[in-house]
């Protein structure tokens, strides 16, 4: 009975675990990889926290524009000695250890009427800071997407290298079989046999080394996805498809709307608001005050045994800065220089993105132009290998001819792979500068 129950428990556990096992074995496509990266990214979580912080700070109360209400209560008991003397000596009085109580309570409210629009400017600055944090978060998201895409396609490139090496191994095996067959009938020497075996061993070693590169690339991708680096990862895609519809003019026109550029423009406006806030400190500040006071002083002896005061009050406070050693003036000069620096940094960023866009566009168009010829060379090199193998089997070609054809095939295949990846990498960067990363 116990064994049957244990079997049922294990069966239920395996049924519940089966969907996760199947999911883990399914190849990972690009969209799934990006979704996982965005979901697990700690950098994005940090960026979201900054956005929330900026949203909390974007408040009129923090800017100083809401009324301020405070209350206070004090109750003091004390024992004193009195020695009171008057013009009429008959009124003189001396007492020791006289108890007294001083009780005071008040509630005060203050509201700012005007201070040179410093509050309004501060509120605008907080709003701009919130927009800047959102731009920075958007930039982080795009960076993560781009990095995942580049790593994903690099794994496809490395696996394509491995496929090329595997095809070269198949050719080397055919070559070795042909040599062994020819040697068995006395039509081949040991030199050809040794060369064929060396070529096969070399290709096998290269494939093993290439597998290490693939495994390390997958580990890097798992790290970017914030997953266990020891996990097994299989890529769903096997080819690199290039989008040839990108236009340079569209990318250049979109650069000013890139989140990095808009964040830099936000910084310019933030510094301008800071300058206005500093300037506002040089203007008078007017505020209205109101409240209610209650005061009671009670003593067991003395001229006044009880003094009670209570009632509301209302008033206006006016602060006029007259001289503070030129601090505000110097702060304003520094703020003006910070504005200039922010504008220079924005212009520098635009120039950098423009130059990088043109460089990526040059790489993009050049590689696309080379793709068709690279595909033709790859197809021709495949036919060349097949033809040379046939001729080698008929003893119409030497083993050197086969090795040369193999090398031509590997070079053509690797060139096609590299051109495809370079074109895709340039395409991804152009989409990033265009603020239209697609996957």
C-alpha positions as CSV (number, residue, x, y, z in Angstrom):
1,X,0.0,0.0,0.0
2,X,2.8,2.4,0.9
3,X,4.7,1.6,-2.4
4,X,1.5,2.3,-4.4
5,X,0.9,5.6,-2.7
6,X,4.6,6.6,-3.3
7,X,4.2,5.8,-6.9
8,X,1.1,7.9,-7.2
9,X,2.9,10.9,-5.6
10,X,5.9,10.6,-8.0
11,X,3.5,10.3,-10.9
12,X,1.6,13.5,-9.9
13,X,5.0,15.3,-9.4
14,X,6.2,14.3,-12.8
15,X,3.0,15.4,-14.5
16,X,3.2,18.8,-12.8
17,X,6.9,19.1,-13.7
18,X,6.5,17.9,-17.3
19,X,5.5,21.3,-18.8
20,X,8.5,23.0,-17.3
21,X,10.8,20.2,-18.6
22,X,9.4,20.5,-22.1
23,X,9.6,24.3,-22.0
24,X,13.3,24.1,-20.9
25,X,14.0,21.8,-23.8
26,X,12.4,24.1,-26.4
27,X,14.7,26.2,-28.5
28,X,14.8,29.9,-27.5
29,X,13.8,32.4,-30.2
30,X,14.9,36.0,-30.2
31,X,11.6,37.5,-29.0
32,X,11.6,35.1,-26.0
33,X,15.2,36.0,-25.2
34,X,14.5,39.7,-25.2
35,X,11.3,39.3,-23.1
36,X,13.2,37.3,-20.5
37,X,16.0,39.9,-20.4
38,X,13.6,42.7,-20.0
39,X,11.7,40.8,-17.3
40,X,14.7,39.8,-15.3
41,X,17.0,42.8,-15.8
42,X,18.2,44.3,-12.5
43,X,19.2,47.4,-14.4
44,X,15.7,48.0,-15.5
45,X,14.4,47.6,-12.0
46,X,16.9,50.2,-10.8
47,X,15.7,52.5,-13.6
48,X,12.1,52.0,-12.6
49,X,13.0,52.9,-9.0
50,X,14.6,56.1,-10.2
51,X,11.4,56.9,-12.1
52,X,9.3,56.3,-9.0
53,X,11.6,58.5,-6.9
54,X,11.4,61.3,-9.5
55,X,7.6,61.0,-9.5
56,X,7.4,61.3,-5.7
57,X,9.7,64.3,-5.8
58,X,7.5,66.0,-8.5
59,X,5.2,67.6,-5.9
60,X,4.3,71.1,-5.0
61,X,4.8,70.3,-1.4
62,X,8.5,69.4,-2.0
63,X,8.8,72.5,-4.2
64,X,7.6,74.6,-1.2
65,X,4.3,75.7,-2.6
66,X,1.8,74.1,-0.1
67,X,0.8,75.6,3.3
68,X,2.9,74.6,6.3
69,X,1.1,73.9,9.5
70,X,2.9,73.2,12.8
71,X,1.9,72.9,16.5
72,X,3.8,73.1,19.7
73,X,3.0,72.4,23.4
74,X,5.2,73.0,26.5
75,X,4.4,72.5,30.2
76,X,7.1,73.5,32.7
77,X,6.8,72.9,36.4
78,X,9.4,74.6,38.6
79,X,10.3,75.6,42.2
80,X,11.7,79.1,42.7
81,X,12.7,81.5,45.5
82,X,11.2,85.0,45.4
83,X,12.8,88.2,46.7
84,X,10.5,91.1,45.6
85,X,11.1,94.7,46.7
86,X,8.9,97.7,45.8
87,X,8.8,101.4,46.4
88,X,6.5,100.8,49.3
89,X,8.5,98.6,51.7
90,X,5.3,97.2,53.1
91,X,4.8,95.4,49.8
92,X,8.2,93.7,49.9
93,X,8.0,89.9,49.9
94,X,10.5,87.1,50.3
95,X,9.4,83.4,49.7
96,X,11.3,80.1,49.3
97,X,10.4,77.0,47.4
98,X,7.5,78.6,45.6
99,X,5.9,76.3,43.0
100,X,5.0,77.7,39.5
101,X,3.7,76.3,36.3
102,X,4.2,77.7,32.8
103,X,2.0,76.1,30.1
104,X,2.0,77.2,26.4
105,X,0.4,75.8,23.3
106,X,0.1,77.1,19.8
107,X,-0.8,76.1,16.2
108,X,0.7,78.1,13.3
109,X,0.0,78.0,9.6
110,X,2.0,79.7,6.9
111,X,1.4,79.9,3.2
112,X,3.8,81.4,0.6
113,X,2.3,84.2,-1.5
114,X,5.2,85.0,-3.8
115,X,9.0,84.5,-3.9
116,X,10.0,85.4,-7.4
117,X,8.3,82.2,-8.9
118,X,10.9,80.0,-7.2
119,X,8.3,77.4,-6.3
120,X,6.8,77.3,-9.8
121,X,10.3,76.9,-11.3
122,X,11.2,74.2,-8.8
123,X,8.0,72.3,-9.7
124,X,8.9,72.5,-13.4
125,X,12.4,71.2,-12.6
126,X,11.0,68.2,-10.8
127,X,8.7,67.5,-13.7
128,X,11.6,67.7,-16.1
129,X,13.7,65.4,-13.9
130,X,10.9,62.8,-14.0
131,X,10.8,63.0,-17.8
132,X,14.6,62.6,-17.8
133,X,14.5,59.4,-15.7
134,X,11.9,58.0,-18.1
135,X,14.1,58.8,-21.1
136,X,17.0,57.1,-19.3
137,X,14.9,54.1,-18.5
138,X,13.9,53.9,-22.2
139,X,17.6,54.1,-23.1
140,X,18.4,51.2,-20.7
141,X,15.7,49.1,-22.3
142,X,17.0,49.7,-25.8
143,X,20.6,49.0,-24.7
144,X,19.5,45.6,-23.2
145,X,17.5,44.7,-26.4
146,X,20.4,45.6,-28.6
147,X,22.9,43.7,-26.5
148,X,20.7,40.6,-26.5
149,X,20.2,40.8,-30.2
150,X,23.9,41.1,-30.9
151,X,24.7,38.2,-28.7
152,X,21.9,36.1,-30.1
153,X,23.0,36.6,-33.7
154,X,26.6,36.1,-32.7
155,X,25.7,32.6,-31.4
156,X,24.1,32.0,-34.8
157,X,27.3,33.1,-36.5
158,X,29.4,30.9,-34.3
159,X,27.1,27.9,-34.8
160,X,27.4,28.6,-38.6
161,X,31.2,28.4,-38.2
162,X,30.7,25.0,-36.6
163,X,28.4,23.8,-39.4
164,X,31.1,24.8,-41.9
165,X,33.7,22.9,-39.9
166,X,31.4,19.9,-39.8
167,X,31.0,20.0,-43.6
168,X,34.8,20.2,-43.9
169,X,35.0,17.2,-41.7
170,X,32.6,15.3,-43.9
171,X,34.7,16.2,-46.9
172,X,37.9,15.1,-45.1
173,X,36.2,11.8,-44.2
174,X,35.3,11.3,-47.9
175,X,38.8,12.2,-48.9
176,X,40.2,9.7,-46.4
177,X,37.9,6.9,-47.6
178,X,38.9,7.6,-51.2
179,X,42.6,7.4,-50.3
180,X,42.1,4.2,-48.3
181,X,40.2,2.6,-51.2
182,X,42.9,3.7,-53.7
183,X,45.6,2.4,-51.4
184,X,43.9,-0.9,-51.1
185,X,44.3,-1.4,-54.8
186,X,47.8,0.1,-54.9
187,X,46.9,3.4,-56.4
188,X,47.7,5.7,-53.4
189,X,50.8,6.1,-51.2
190,X,51.2,6.6,-47.5
191,X,51.8,10.3,-47.9
192,X,48.3,10.9,-49.2
193,X,46.9,8.7,-46.4
194,X,48.8,10.6,-43.7
195,X,47.8,13.9,-45.1
196,X,44.2,12.9,-45.2
197,X,44.3,11.7,-41.6
198,X,46.1,14.9,-40.5
199,X,43.5,17.1,-42.2
200,X,40.6,15.1,-40.6
201,X,42.2,15.4,-37.1
202,X,42.9,19.1,-37.6
203,X,39.3,19.8,-38.6
204,X,38.0,17.8,-35.6
205,X,40.1,19.8,-33.2
206,X,39.0,23.1,-34.8
207,X,35.3,22.0,-34.3
208,X,36.0,21.2,-30.7
209,X,37.6,24.6,-30.2
210,X,34.6,26.2,-32.0
211,X,32.2,24.4,-29.6
212,X,34.0,26.1,-26.7
213,X,33.4,29.5,-28.3
214,X,29.7,28.6,-28.8
215,X,29.3,27.5,-25.2
216,X,30.9,30.6,-23.8
217,X,28.7,32.8,-26.1
218,X,25.7,31.0,-24.7
219,X,26.9,31.6,-21.2
220,X,27.2,35.3,-21.9
221,X,23.7,35.3,-23.3
222,X,22.3,33.5,-20.2
223,X,24.1,36.1,-18.1
224,X,22.4,38.9,-20.0
225,X,19.1,37.1,-19.5
226,X,19.8,36.9,-15.7
227,X,19.5,33.2,-15.9
228,X,21.6,30.4,-14.4
229,X,24.8,30.3,-16.5
230,X,24.9,26.5,-16.2
231,X,21.6,26.2,-17.9
232,X,21.3,24.4,-21.3
233,X,20.5,26.9,-24.1
234,X,19.4,26.1,-27.6
235,X,18.9,28.8,-30.2
236,X,15.8,28.5,-32.4
237,X,17.1,30.5,-35.4
238,X,19.8,29.2,-37.7
239,X,20.0,32.0,-40.3
240,X,20.6,35.8,-40.2
241,X,18.1,37.7,-42.1
242,X,18.9,41.3,-43.1
243,X,16.3,44.1,-43.4
244,X,17.4,46.2,-46.4
245,X,14.7,48.9,-46.1
246,X,16.6,51.3,-43.8
247,X,17.2,54.8,-45.1
248,X,20.0,57.0,-43.9
249,X,17.9,60.2,-44.0
250,X,15.2,58.6,-41.7
251,X,17.8,57.6,-39.2
252,X,19.5,61.0,-39.1
253,X,16.2,62.8,-38.7
254,X,15.3,60.5,-35.8
255,X,18.5,61.1,-33.8
256,X,17.1,64.2,-32.0
257,X,14.2,62.0,-30.6
258,X,16.6,59.3,-29.3
259,X,16.1,58.9,-25.5
260,X,19.8,59.7,-24.9
261,X,19.5,63.0,-26.8
262,X,16.2,63.9,-25.1
263,X,17.7,63.1,-21.7
264,X,20.6,65.4,-22.5
265,X,18.1,68.1,-23.6
266,X,16.2,67.5,-20.3
267,X,19.5,68.3,-18.5
268,X,19.8,71.6,-20.3
269,X,16.3,72.6,-19.2
270,X,16.9,71.4,-15.6
271,X,20.0,73.6,-15.4
272,X,18.0,76.5,-16.7
273,X,15.4,76.0,-14.0
274,X,18.1,75.9,-11.4
275,X,19.4,79.2,-12.7
276,X,15.9,80.7,-12.4
277,X,15.6,79.4,-8.8
278,X,18.9,81.0,-7.9
279,X,17.8,84.2,-9.5
280,X,14.5,84.1,-7.5
281,X,16.4,84.1,-4.2
282,X,17.4,87.7,-5.0
283,X,13.7,88.9,-5.0
284,X,11.5,89.6,-1.9
285,X,9.6,86.7,-0.4
286,X,6.0,87.3,0.9
287,X,4.1,84.9,3.1
288,X,0.9,85.0,5.2
289,X,0.8,83.5,8.7
290,X,-2.1,82.6,11.0
291,X,-2.7,80.5,14.1
292,X,-3.8,80.3,17.7
293,X,-1.8,80.9,20.9
294,X,-2.6,79.7,24.4
295,X,-0.3,80.7,27.3
296,X,-0.8,80.2,31.1
297,X,1.6,81.2,33.8
298,X,0.6,80.3,37.4
299,X,2.6,80.9,40.6
300,X,2.0,80.1,44.2
301,X,3.5,83.4,45.3
302,X,4.6,86.7,43.8
303,X,3.1,89.8,42.3
304,X,1.2,87.9,39.6
305,X,-0.4,84.6,40.7
306,X,-2.0,83.8,37.3
307,X,-1.4,85.2,33.8
308,X,-3.6,83.7,31.1
309,X,-3.4,84.7,27.4
310,X,-5.1,83.1,24.4
311,X,-6.4,84.0,21.0
312,X,-5.9,83.8,17.3
313,X,-3.4,85.8,15.3
314,X,-2.8,86.7,11.6
315,X,0.1,88.4,9.9
316,X,2.2,88.9,6.9
317,X,6.0,88.2,6.6
318,X,8.2,90.0,4.1
319,X,11.8,89.0,3.6
320,X,14.0,91.3,1.5
321,X,17.6,90.1,0.7
322,X,19.9,93.1,0.9
323,X,23.4,91.8,0.9
324,X,24.9,88.3,1.4
325,X,28.5,88.7,0.1
326,X,27.5,88.2,-3.6
327,X,26.7,84.5,-3.0
328,X,23.6,84.5,-5.2
329,X,25.4,86.3,-8.0
330,X,28.2,83.7,-8.0
331,X,25.7,80.8,-7.8
332,X,23.9,82.3,-10.8
333,X,27.2,82.5,-12.8
334,X,27.9,78.9,-12.0
335,X,24.4,77.9,-13.0
336,X,24.9,79.7,-16.3
337,X,28.1,77.8,-17.0
338,X,26.3,74.5,-16.2
339,X,23.7,75.3,-18.8
340,X,26.5,75.9,-21.4
341,X,28.2,72.6,-20.4
342,X,24.9,70.7,-20.7
343,X,24.3,72.2,-24.2
344,X,27.8,71.3,-25.2
345,X,27.4,67.7,-23.9
346,X,24.1,67.4,-25.9
347,X,25.7,68.7,-29.1
348,X,28.7,66.4,-28.5
349,X,26.3,63.4,-28.1
350,X,24.4,64.4,-31.3
351,X,27.7,64.7,-33.2
352,X,28.8,61.3,-31.9
353,X,25.5,59.6,-32.8
354,X,25.5,61.2,-36.2
355,X,29.1,60.0,-36.9
356,X,28.2,56.5,-35.6
357,X,25.1,56.4,-37.7
358,X,27.0,57.3,-40.9
359,X,29.7,54.7,-40.0
360,X,27.1,52.0,-39.4
361,X,25.3,53.0,-42.6
362,X,28.5,52.6,-44.6
363,X,29.0,49.2,-43.1
364,X,25.4,48.3,-43.6
365,X,25.3,49.2,-47.3
366,X,28.7,47.8,-48.0
367,X,28.0,44.4,-46.5
368,X,24.6,44.2,-48.2
369,X,26.3,44.9,-51.5
370,X,28.7,42.1,-50.8
371,X,26.1,39.6,-49.7
372,X,25.0,38.4,-53.1
373,X,28.5,37.9,-54.4
374,X,29.4,36.1,-51.1
375,X,26.4,33.7,-51.6
376,X,27.5,33.0,-55.2
377,X,31.1,32.3,-54.0
378,X,29.7,30.0,-51.3
379,X,27.6,28.0,-53.8
380,X,30.5,27.9,-56.3
381,X,32.9,26.7,-53.6
382,X,30.5,23.9,-52.6
383,X,30.3,22.8,-56.3
384,X,34.0,23.0,-56.5
385,X,34.5,20.7,-53.6
386,X,32.1,18.1,-55.0
387,X,33.8,18.3,-58.4
388,X,37.3,18.0,-57.0
389,X,36.3,15.1,-54.9
390,X,34.9,13.3,-57.9
391,X,38.1,14.1,-59.9
392,X,40.2,12.9,-57.0
393,X,38.3,9.7,-56.9
394,X,39.0,9.2,-60.6
395,X,42.7,10.2,-59.9
396,X,42.3,13.3,-62.1
397,X,43.1,15.6,-59.2
398,X,45.7,15.5,-56.4
399,X,45.1,15.6,-52.7
400,X,46.5,19.1,-52.8
401,X,43.7,20.1,-55.1
402,X,41.2,18.7,-52.6
403,X,42.8,20.6,-49.7
404,X,42.8,23.8,-51.8
405,X,39.1,23.3,-52.6
406,X,38.3,22.7,-49.0
407,X,40.1,25.9,-47.9
408,X,38.2,27.8,-50.6
409,X,34.9,26.4,-49.3
410,X,35.8,27.3,-45.6
411,X,36.9,30.8,-46.6
412,X,33.8,31.4,-48.7
413,X,31.5,30.1,-46.0
414,X,33.2,32.1,-43.2
415,X,33.1,35.2,-45.3
416,X,29.4,34.8,-46.0
417,X,28.7,34.4,-42.3
418,X,30.9,37.4,-41.3
419,X,29.3,39.6,-43.9
420,X,25.8,38.6,-42.8
421,X,26.6,39.2,-39.1
422,X,28.3,42.6,-39.9
423,X,25.3,43.7,-41.9
424,X,22.9,42.6,-39.1
425,X,25.0,44.3,-36.4
426,X,25.0,47.6,-38.4
427,X,21.2,47.2,-39.0
428,X,20.6,46.8,-35.3
429,X,22.7,49.9,-34.4
430,X,20.9,51.9,-37.1
431,X,17.5,50.9,-35.7
432,X,18.8,51.9,-32.2
433,X,19.8,55.4,-33.4
434,X,16.4,55.6,-35.2
435,X,14.7,54.7,-31.9
436,X,13.0,51.8,-33.7
437,X,14.7,48.6,-32.4
438,X,12.7,45.7,-33.9
439,X,12.7,42.0,-33.0
